[in-house]
Amino acid sequence: MKNTAVLLAAIAAGALLAQPAFAANVKVTPLGGQDGEFCVLDRALIFEDPNGTRILYDPGRTVAGATDPRLGKIDAILVSHMHGDHVGDKHTKAPNAGACGKPDMSVSGLPHSLVVNIAVAKGAKIVTGSEMPSFFAGKLKAAGGDPKNSVLARFGASQKVGGVTIATVTAIHSNAVDPDLVGGELGKHMKEAGLGAYVGEATGYVLKFSNGLVAYLSGDTGITGDQEKVVRDHYGARLTVMNIGDTFTTGPTEAAYVINDLVKPASVIVSHANEPATEGGKVKPGTRTEAFIKATKVPVHVPLSGKTMEFNAGGTCVAGC
């Protein structure tokens, strides 16, 4: 009896010691145009798994090149689609260059793109869907990187990088490569004709982290039935990053419907508002961001550049929000 009691006590102690590992959080850090603000071109987020895997999502134009000191180690880069404000046809010359409503984008990402330049510098994988992987493979090779680091994950499939499982999901949006990124005579003729190079459908992403958190990254999209049937019912997303910029993606009212009625996560990070949404770290009245917050029934977290948020397995923000 005594031995049994000792054994049970040892098991209980072991469980307590192991608990922090199971309760570890996913860290999300925005890399925007101005420290402590949510600005007009802000898209870039770094997701850090409890095991240290770091995923960069849509670096866009606010990451100041591959040497941006905010990047640190990057294991994989996700690109929802090929438009310049996501793939980085140009970018700011340094963190905080320019203003929140008018960032300095004086550095060209051509001919390879900011995404490829970061991938080469960091030895990171680029995980995309549709026909984007072959495009990125060619760009990686041309930039001196390894084309095998361009990895395919089409709808219904997944890839694992470190502790993070990455799947792509439907996004309703155009997905043409700018002729300037195509380059050469072909790019010149395409530009003259006003055409882009089509590389298949745009995508959203679903990430499953080692602590059990499932996050949906909408990318630029309209309302889709998959947001309920696939993202919510199949994957069970508990955290959403929702683009609300209107015209080119869901507006605040439509985005709130996606959150309230389709995905139904525990919380949401607003993204791609296409406006200088904050001043002094506070949401400005009359903005799309404010309208989305008011219309949404779950907690909305505003991605203030450089401020890390932490989310538990259930999608609740437990620090930094």
Phi, psi and omega in degrees: 000317180296317181297323179296318180296319179296317180298315179297321178295321179294319179297316179297318179296320178297321180295321178295320179294326182281341188303317181303325180295319180286332183268005183300150186254159172269131179262136178235121182237118176284141174244080185263192185281330183223131180306131174076009181233164173244108195247179194299324183251015185289121175226325193293132175224143170251126174256126179245115178291154176305335180272002176101351176297133184238124184244125176260127183248126175043071184299333172060227185243002184258353171277126188276062177079178183291343180261008177307121185296345181281345186290309186063208178289133175233124180265328180208151177239133177251136180232114184291326177193176195266007179295148189302328181283000175245318183273340178087069173286335174208166182202168179294150184279340179197154174305136178076008177288136182081205182235168184299321180270349181213078181292152175282113179242052189274357182257127179279139173268358182286152007268359190258329185102153177300320180305309182294319180299320177292316181301318180294315182294325185261353185064032185268155172276149171250115183253114182220171178247196179053225179258013181293325183302321181292323177298312181293327177300316178296320179292321177300315180298315181295331181270003179089012178262187181263114180300337178292347177281357171268114193243135181268135169219094180277168184309130179090352179247175180209161173231150178246129175237114185059235180266008188245126174267128187243121175237152175256148180226167185299137166224133181265102185192155176287160187208062181258142175277130178300138179305330179295332176277336175289312176075177176066194181295323179299312179300322179297313181292323177296319180296318178298327180273355181072032183245153171247167179268115184283131182234039177085183184293148167294163181224157160256180180226150167238124180248132172246121185265166186291342176272000179101349179295135174245125183239138177254124177252111193290331193062190175279119184204161166267194178281132178228151175296334180295338179295333174268304190288325183261304186293313181276305189287320182274305185275333178070045182297135180247344175232137179235139166255114191244122176279134188230017194291350179068161182063300182266352181200183178304139171278178185299322180291315179295319179295322177295323176297318178303316182288311187288324190245339185250296184282317179053055178281177176281331179200167185220141170258123179284146182211164171052052181278345179057042180200154168284092195279339184232161172216123186064026179080004180250140181294132182280139177298146176081005181272163173299323181299316178297317180299319179295316180301316182293328184272350187260138187270349178250164179302132177252127180251128182269126185279087179282125188304129178085352181263114184279132174252149179237135183236137178276182184299333181274000179087011178269135176284124184246355177199145173083006182247000000 
